[in-house]
Amino acid sequence: MPIVQAPFERRTVVSLALLYAFRMLGLFMVLPVLTLYGDDYRHATPLLLGLALGAYGFSQALLQIPFGILSDRIGRKPVITVGLLVFTLGSVVAAQADSVYELVLGRLLQGGGAIAGAVMALLADLTAEENRTKAMATIGGAIGVSFSLALVIGPLLANWGGLAAVFWLTAALGLVGLWIVWQLVPTVQRPPRRRREVGAVPELIRQVLANRELLRLNLGIFVLHFVLMALFLVMPQRLEADLGIARGDHWYVYLPLLAGAFAAMLPFIIIAEKRRQMKPVFLGAIALLGLALAAQPWVSSLFAVLAILFVFFMAFNLLEASLPSLVSKIAPAGGKGTATSIYASCQFFGAFAGGALGGWVFQVGGLPAVSAVAVGLVLLWWLAAVGMRPPRYLASVLIPLKGKVSDRFSEELYAVPGVAEVVVVESEGTAYLKVDPRVVDRKRLSSIAEQCVLAR
C-alpha cells in the first residue's frame, strides 16, 4: 500500500526544501565567478582568492555538529534563525568588501550559518518515520537543482553587477529563508528529542570515527569537494582566456553540460542500486573523475575541454549521489545521524582545503600543478576504495517503545529473518534496527515489540 503524506507533511518538506535550496543557491553562485572577478579586490592573489572560495567550508564544518546538538537543547527554529542571520551578515560583508581579506571574512561568516543539522532535525520532528526517506530525498534533489541554477545565474548576475550583486542577492535569499522559517515551516509543539537517525550524538562520535568503512567514505567526500573547488579555481579563467568565451556567456557552457551529465549518470545509479553493483560502479566513477582531471592540462580545443568537463560532471554527480547512499547503508543502527554529520563535516573541510590549498598550488605551479594534486588525491581515494566491502542493502527501521522492554527483546528481534542489527535506547523510547527489506516481516517486528514491553 503506498505511503501518503498528509498536507501538513507536504508543507513541511516543501518549505524546508526551499529553505535549503535558497541558502545553497547563494553559496554556489560564487563558484563560477569568484576567480574571474577576483582581481577587482585589493591584495588579491590566487592563494587568497582560493581561500575566499573555500572559506565557508571551514566555518561550516566546525559549527555544523555543535549547531545540531544545540538545537536539541534550545529548539530548532531559534538555531536556524541565528544561522540565517549570520549567513545574511556574511553576505552583506562580502557584498561591501573592497579587499580580499574582507571577502574572506564574509565567506567565513556565510559558512558560520551552519544550519544543516538543525534543519534535518526539524524535518525529523515534523515528518512520520515512513515518509522520512522520501522527505530527505526531496531536500537532496533541491540541493542538486540549486547547484545547477547557481552555475547559470552566477555568471549572468556577476556580468551585470559584479560579485557584489551576487552577494547582495545571497543576502536577500537569507532574509527570504527567515520568512520561510517563521511563516511557512510549522512550529514543533513538543520539546525536541534527539533523533539518532538524523542528528549527531556526542557519545557515538568516537565509535563512528573508528569505523573503517565509513572512514573510506569520509575520505571520498573530502576529495570530491576538494577537486570541485580546485576545478572552479582554474576553469572559469580558462574558459575566458584560453577559449575566448565571454564571462557573461559561461552559463551557456554549464547549463547543457550539467543537464547532459545528470542524464548520463542516471543509468549507472540504476545499475548500482537496483542490480546491486554499487562497488564496481563506484570505483569506475572515481577512475573516470581522475582521468578527466589528468587530461585537463593537456587539451586546448573547445570541444576537448567541454568533453572533459562533461565527463567530470557526470562522474561528480554519480559520486555525489552514491556516497550518501553508501553512508546510509554502512552506518550502524542508531548511528546514521552521527555518521551523516561527520560525513558532511568532511565534505565542507574538503571544500575549504580545495579552495585554500588549491589556490596556493595554482599560485606556485599553475594549472598543471593543480591538476597533479587533484589527480594524486583521487588516486589515493581509489586505492582506499578498492578495499571496501560491497555494501549490505539494509534499511533502517525505528520501533517506538511504549514502556520498558524485557531482557529477551533484542534476542527476539535478532531471531526474525532479515534483521542484521538491533540497538535499544530506552531513554529515547526507540529501538533502532538495520534490516534486509526484501526478507524482514515488519508486522512481526511490531508484534514482538508489543509482546516484550513490560508494564511501567
MIVEX-834736 format. One line per field, with one value per residue (C-alpha): residue number from 1; residue in three letters; y, z, x. Coordinates in steps of 0.5 Angstrom, whole numbers. Each point is the difference from the previous one (the first is absolute). Example, Ala and Ser with C-alpha at 12.3 -4.5 7.8 and 13.67 -1.06 7.14 Angstrom:
nr = 1, 2;
rest = Ala, Ser;
py = -9, 7;
pz = 16, -2;
px = 25, 2;
//
This chain:
nr = 1, 2, 3, 4, 5, 6, 7, 8, 9, 10, 11, 12, 13, 14, 15, 16, 17, 18, 19, 20, 21, 22, 23, 24, 25, 26, 27, 28, 29, 30, 31, 32, 33, 34, 35, 36, 37, 38, 39, 40, 41, 42, 43, 44, 45, 46, 47, 48, 49, 50, 51, 52, 53, 54, 55, 56, 57, 58, 59, 60, 61, 62, 63, 64, 65, 66, 67, 68, 69, 70, 71, 72, 73, 74, 75, 76, 77, 78, 79, 80, 81, 82, 83, 84, 85, 86, 87, 88, 89, 90, 91, 92, 93, 94, 95, 96, 97, 98, 99, 100, 101, 102, 103, 104, 105, 106, 107, 108, 109, 110, 111, 112, 113, 114, 115, 116, 117, 118, 119, 120, 121, 122, 123, 124, 125, 126, 127, 128, 129, 130, 131, 132, 133, 134, 135, 136, 137, 138, 139, 140, 141, 142, 143, 144, 145, 146, 147, 148, 149, 150, 151, 152, 153, 154, 155, 156, 157, 158, 159, 160, 161, 162, 163, 164, 165, 166, 167, 168, 169, 170, 171, 172, 173, 174, 175, 176, 177, 178, 179, 180, 181, 182, 183, 184, 185, 186, 187, 188, 189, 190, 191, 192, 193, 194, 195, 196, 197, 198, 199, 200, 201, 202, 203, 204, 205, 206, 207, 208, 209, 210, 211, 212, 213, 214, 215, 216, 217, 218, 219, 220, 221, 222, 223, 224, 225, 226, 227, 228, 229, 230, 231, 232, 233, 234, 235, 236, 237, 238, 239, 240, 241, 242, 243, 244, 245, 246, 247, 248, 249, 250, 251, 252, 253, 254, 255, 256, 257, 258, 259, 260, 261, 262, 263, 264, 265, 266, 267, 268, 269, 270, 271, 272, 273, 274, 275, 276, 277, 278, 279, 280, 281, 282, 283, 284, 285, 286, 287, 288, 289, 290, 291, 292, 293, 294, 295, 296, 297, 298, 299, 300, 301, 302, 303, 304, 305, 306, 307, 308, 309, 310, 311, 312, 313, 314, 315, 316, 317, 318, 319, 320, 321, 322, 323, 324, 325, 326, 327, 328, 329, 330, 331, 332, 333, 334, 335, 336, 337, 338, 339, 340, 341, 342, 343, 344, 345, 346, 347, 348, 349, 350, 351, 352, 353, 354, 355, 356, 357, 358, 359, 360, 361, 362, 363, 364, 365, 366, 367, 368, 369, 370, 371, 372, 373, 374, 375, 376, 377, 378, 379, 380, 381, 382, 383, 384, 385, 386, 387, 388, 389, 390, 391, 392, 393, 394, 395, 396, 397, 398, 399, 400, 401, 402, 403, 404, 405, 406, 407, 408, 409, 410, 411, 412, 413, 414, 415, 416, 417, 418, 419, 420, 421, 422, 423, 424, 425, 426, 427, 428, 429, 430, 431, 432, 433, 434, 435, 436, 437, 438, 439, 440, 441, 442, 443, 444, 445, 446, 447, 448, 449, 450, 451, 452, 453, 454, 455, 456;
rest = Met, Pro, Ile, Val, Gln, Ala, Pro, Phe, Glu, Arg, Arg, Thr, Val, Val, Ser, Leu, Ala, Leu, Leu, Tyr, Ala, Phe, Arg, Met, Leu, Gly, Leu, Phe, Met, Val, Leu, Pro, Val, Leu, Thr, Leu, Tyr, Gly, Asp, Asp, Tyr, Arg, His, Ala, Thr, Pro, Leu, Leu, Leu, Gly, Leu, Ala, Leu, Gly, Ala, Tyr, Gly, Phe, Ser, Gln, Ala, Leu, Leu, Gln, Ile, Pro, Phe, Gly, Ile, Leu, Ser, Asp, Arg, Ile, Gly, Arg, Lys, Pro, Val, Ile, Thr, Val, Gly, Leu, Leu, Val, Phe, Thr, Leu, Gly, Ser, Val, Val, Ala, Ala, Gln, Ala, Asp, Ser, Val, Tyr, Glu, Leu, Val, Leu, Gly, Arg, Leu, Leu, Gln, Gly, Gly, Gly, Ala, Ile, Ala, Gly, Ala, Val, Met, Ala, Leu, Leu, Ala, Asp, Leu, Thr, Ala, Glu, Glu, Asn, Arg, Thr, Lys, Ala, Met, Ala, Thr, Ile, Gly, Gly, Ala, Ile, Gly, Val, Ser, Phe, Ser, Leu, Ala, Leu, Val, Ile, Gly, Pro, Leu, Leu, Ala, Asn, Trp, Gly, Gly, Leu, Ala, Ala, Val, Phe, Trp, Leu, Thr, Ala, Ala, Leu, Gly, Leu, Val, Gly, Leu, Trp, Ile, Val, Trp, Gln, Leu, Val, Pro, Thr, Val, Gln, Arg, Pro, Pro, Arg, Arg, Arg, Arg, Glu, Val, Gly, Ala, Val, Pro, Glu, Leu, Ile, Arg, Gln, Val, Leu, Ala, Asn, Arg, Glu, Leu, Leu, Arg, Leu, Asn, Leu, Gly, Ile, Phe, Val, Leu, His, Phe, Val, Leu, Met, Ala, Leu, Phe, Leu, Val, Met, Pro, Gln, Arg, Leu, Glu, Ala, Asp, Leu, Gly, Ile, Ala, Arg, Gly, Asp, His, Trp, Tyr, Val, Tyr, Leu, Pro, Leu, Leu, Ala, Gly, Ala, Phe, Ala, Ala, Met, Leu, Pro, Phe, Ile, Ile, Ile, Ala, Glu, Lys, Arg, Arg, Gln, Met, Lys, Pro, Val, Phe, Leu, Gly, Ala, Ile, Ala, Leu, Leu, Gly, Leu, Ala, Leu, Ala, Ala, Gln, Pro, Trp, Val, Ser, Ser, Leu, Phe, Ala, Val, Leu, Ala, Ile, Leu, Phe, Val, Phe, Phe, Met, Ala, Phe, Asn, Leu, Leu, Glu, Ala, Ser, Leu, Pro, Ser, Leu, Val, Ser, Lys, Ile, Ala, Pro, Ala, Gly, Gly, Lys, Gly, Thr, Ala, Thr, Ser, Ile, Tyr, Ala, Ser, Cys, Gln, Phe, Phe, Gly, Ala, Phe, Ala, Gly, Gly, Ala, Leu, Gly, Gly, Trp, Val, Phe, Gln, Val, Gly, Gly, Leu, Pro, Ala, Val, Ser, Ala, Val, Ala, Val, Gly, Leu, Val, Leu, Leu, Trp, Trp, Leu, Ala, Ala, Val, Gly, Met, Arg, Pro, Pro, Arg, Tyr, Leu, Ala, Ser, Val, Leu, Ile, Pro, Leu, Lys, Gly, Lys, Val, Ser, Asp, Arg, Phe, Ser, Glu, Glu, Leu, Tyr, Ala, Val, Pro, Gly, Val, Ala, Glu, Val, Val, Val, Val, Glu, Ser, Glu, Gly, Thr, Ala, Tyr, Leu, Lys, Val, Asp, Pro, Arg, Val, Val, Asp, Arg, Lys, Arg, Leu, Ser, Ser, Ile, Ala, Glu, Gln, Cys, Val, Leu, Ala, Arg;
py = 0, 7, 5, 6, 7, 4, 7, 2, -4, 2, 7, -1, -4, 6, 5, -3, -2, 8, 2, -5, 2, 8, -1, -5, 5, 6, -4, -4, 6, 3, -7, 2, 7, 2, -1, 4, 6, -1, 5, 5, 0, 3, -5, -6, -6, -7, -2, 5, -1, -7, 1, 4, -5, -6, 4, -1, -7, 1, 3, -4, -7, 3, 2, -5, -5, 5, 4, -7, -2, 7, -1, -6, 5, 7, -2, -1, 7, 4, -3, 0, 8, 1, -4, 4, 7, -2, -2, 6, 4, -3, 1, 8, 0, -4, 5, 6, -3, 4, -4, -8, 0, 3, -5, -6, 3, 0, -7, -3, 4, -3, -7, 1, 0, -8, -2, -6, -5, 4, 0, -7, -1, 5, -5, -6, 4, 1, -6, -7, -5, -4, 7, 2, -3, 3, 7, -1, -2, 7, 4, -3, 1, 7, 1, -3, 5, 6, -2, -1, 7, 3, -1, 3, 6, 2, 2, 4, 3, 2, 2, 5, 3, -4, -4, 5, -2, -7, 1, 5, -5, -5, 5, 0, -7, -1, 5, -4, -6, 3, 2, -8, -2, 4, 1, -7, -5, -3, 1, -6, 0, -5, 0, -2, -7, -3, -4, -4, -1, 7, 3, -1, -3, 2, -7, -3, 4, -4, -6, 2, 3, -7, -3, -1, -1, 7, 3, -2, 4, 6, 0, -1, 6, 4, -1, 1, 7, 2, -2, 4, 6, -1, 0, 6, 4, -1, -2, 7, 3, -5, 1, 7, 1, -6, -2, 7, -1, 7, -1, 2, -6, -5, -3, -2, -5, -2, -1, -5, -4, -1, -2, -5, -2, -1, -4, -4, -3, -2, -7, -1, 2, -5, -6, 2, 0, -5, -5, 1, 1, 6, -1, -1, 6, 4, -2, 1, 7, 2, -2, 4, 6, -1, -1, 7, 4, -4, 2, 7, 4, -4, 2, 7, 0, 2, -7, -4, 5, -1, -7, -1, 5, -5, -6, 4, 2, -7, -3, 5, -1, -7, 0, 6, -5, -6, 2, 2, -7, -4, 4, -2, -7, -1, 5, -5, 0, 6, 4, 2, 7, 1, -4, 5, 6, -2, -1, 7, 3, -4, 3, 7, -1, -2, 6, 4, -4, 0, 8, 2, -6, 0, 8, -1, -5, 4, 6, -4, -5, 2, -5, -6, 0, 1, -6, -4, 1, -2, -6, -2, 0, -3, -6, 0, -1, -5, -4, 0, -1, -7, -3, 2, -6, 0, 4, -4, 2, 1, 5, 4, -2, 4, -3, 4, -3, 2, -3, -4, -6, -7, -3, -4, 6, 0, -7, -1, 5, -3, -6, 3, -2, 6, 4, 2, 5, 2, 6, 1, 7, 0, 7, 2, -5, -3, -6, 1, -6, -1, -5, -3, 3, -6, -5, 3, 0, 6, -2, -5, 5, 5, -6, -2, 7, 0, -7, 2, 6, 0, 4, 6;
pz = 0, -2, 5, 0, 3, 4, -3, 7, -2, -7, 2, 5, -6, -5, 5, 2, -7, -2, 6, -1, -8, 1, 5, -4, -6, 3, 2, -7, -4, 2, -3, -8, 1, 6, -3, -7, 4, 6, -3, 2, 7, 4, 2, -5, -1, -3, 7, 4, -6, 1, 8, -1, -5, 5, 7, 1, 0, 6, 5, -3, 2, 7, 2, -3, 5, 6, -3, -1, 7, 3, -4, 4, 7, -2, -6, -8, -2, 4, -2, -7, 1, 3, -6, -5, 3, 0, -7, -2, 3, -3, -7, 2, 2, -6, -5, 3, 0, -3, 2, -1, 8, 1, -6, 4, 7, -4, -2, 7, 2, -5, 2, 7, -1, 0, 1, -4, 6, 3, -6, -1, 8, -1, -6, 4, 5, -5, -4, 1, 0, -6, -4, 2, -5, -6, 4, 0, -7, -2, 4, -3, -7, 2, 1, -7, -3, 4, -2, -8, 1, 3, -6, -4, 4, 3, -7, -2, 6, 1, -7, 2, 6, 2, 6, 5, -4, 1, 8, 0, -3, 5, 6, -3, 0, 7, 2, -4, 4, 6, -3, -2, 7, 4, -5, -4, 5, 5, 7, 5, 5, 4, 3, -5, 1, -2, -6, -2, -7, -2, 5, 4, 6, 4, 3, -7, -3, 2, -2, -7, -1, 2, -6, -6, -5, 2, 0, -7, -2, 4, -4, -6, 1, 2, -6, -4, 2, 0, -7, -2, 4, -4, -6, 1, 1, -7, -4, -1, -2, -5, -3, -1, -1, -4, -3, -1, 3, 3, 7, 0, -5, 4, 2, -7, 2, 6, -1, -5, 3, 6, -3, -4, 5, 5, -5, -2, 7, 2, -4, 5, 6, -2, -1, 6, 5, -4, -2, 6, -4, 5, 0, -7, -2, 6, -2, -7, 1, 5, -6, -5, 4, 1, -8, -1, 5, -3, -7, 2, -1, -7, -4, -4, -4, 2, -2, 4, 6, 0, -1, 7, 3, -2, 3, 6, 2, -2, 5, 5, 0, 0, 6, 4, -1, 2, 6, 5, -2, 2, 7, 1, -2, 4, 7, 6, 2, 4, -2, -7, 2, 3, -6, -4, 4, 0, -8, -1, 4, -4, -6, 2, 2, -7, -3, 5, -2, -7, 0, 4, -2, -7, 0, 3, -5, -6, 2, 1, -6, -5, -3, 0, 7, 2, -5, 3, 7, -1, -4, 6, 5, -5, -1, 8, 0, -5, 4, 6, -3, -3, 6, 2, 2, -5, 4, 3, -3, 7, 2, 7, 4, 6, 5, 5, 7, 5, 6, 3, -4, 2, 0, -6, -4, -4, -1, -2, -6, -2, -1, -5, -7, -3, 6, 0, 6, 6, 4, 6, 3, 6, 2, -7, -1, -6, -3, -6, -5, -6, -5, -6, -3, -5, 5, 7, 3, 2, 3, 4, 3, 2, 4, 3, 3, 3, 3, 3, 3, 8, 4, 3;
px = 0, 3, 2, -4, 3, -5, -1, 4, 6, 0, 0, 6, 4, -1, 1, 7, 2, -1, 4, 6, 0, 0, 5, 5, -2, 3, 6, 1, -1, 7, 4, 0, 1, 5, 6, -2, -2, 5, 5, -4, 2, 6, 5, -3, 5, -2, 1, -4, -6, 0, 0, -6, -3, 0, 0, -8, 2, 5, -5, -6, 4, 2, -7, -5, 0, 0, -6, -4, 2, -2, -7, -1, 0, -3, -4, 0, -2, 4, 6, -2, -2, 7, 4, -4, 1, 8, -1, -3, 5, 6, -4, 0, 7, 2, -4, 3, 7, 6, 6, 0, 1, -7, -2, 3, -3, -7, 0, 2, -6, -4, 2, -1, -7, 0, -7, 0, 0, -6, -4, 1, -2, -6, -2, 0, -4, -6, 0, -2, 5, -3, 1, 7, 4, -4, 0, 8, 0, -4, 5, 5, -3, -1, 8, 1, -4, 2, 7, -2, -3, 6, 4, -5, -2, 7, 3, -6, 0, 7, 0, -5, 2, 7, 1, -4, -6, 1, 1, -6, -5, 3, -1, -7, -1, 2, -6, -5, 3, -2, -7, -1, 2, -5, -5, 0, 3, -5, 3, 1, -5, 4, 7, 5, 3, 7, -1, 6, -2, 0, 5, 7, 0, 6, 1, 0, 5, 6, -3, -2, 7, 3, -4, 5, -5, -3, 7, 1, -7, 2, 7, -4, -5, 6, 4, -6, -1, 7, 0, -6, 3, 6, -3, -4, 6, 3, -6, -3, 6, 2, -7, 1, 8, 1, -6, -3, -7, -2, -1, -7, -2, 3, -7, 0, 5, -2, -8, 1, 6, -4, -6, 3, 5, -6, -4, 6, 1, -7, 1, 6, -4, -5, 5, 4, -7, -5, 5, 5, 6, 2, 7, 2, -4, 3, 7, -1, -2, 6, 4, -4, 1, 7, 1, -4, 5, 6, -2, -2, 7, 2, -6, -1, -6, -7, -3, 5, -1, -7, 0, 5, -5, -6, 4, 2, -7, -3, 5, -1, -8, 1, 4, -3, -7, 4, 4, -6, -4, 6, 1, -7, 1, 6, -2, -1, -7, -2, 7, -3, -1, 7, 4, -4, 2, 7, 0, -3, 6, 5, -4, 1, 7, 1, -3, 5, 6, -1, -1, 6, 5, -2, 1, 7, 1, -2, 4, 6, -1, -6, -5, 5, 2, -8, -1, 5, -2, -7, 2, 4, -6, -5, 6, 0, -7, -1, 5, -3, -7, 3, 0, -7, -5, -6, -6, -5, -7, -3, -6, 0, -7, -2, -4, -3, -1, -5, 3, 6, 2, 1, 7, -2, -2, 7, 0, -7, 2, 6, -4, -4, 3, 3, 2, 7, 1, -4, 1, -5, 1, -6, 2, -3, -5, 2, 3, 5, 0, 4, -4, 0, -6, -1, -1, -2, -7, -2, -6, 4, 4, -5, -4, 7, 0, -7, 1, 7, -2, -1, -5, 3;
//
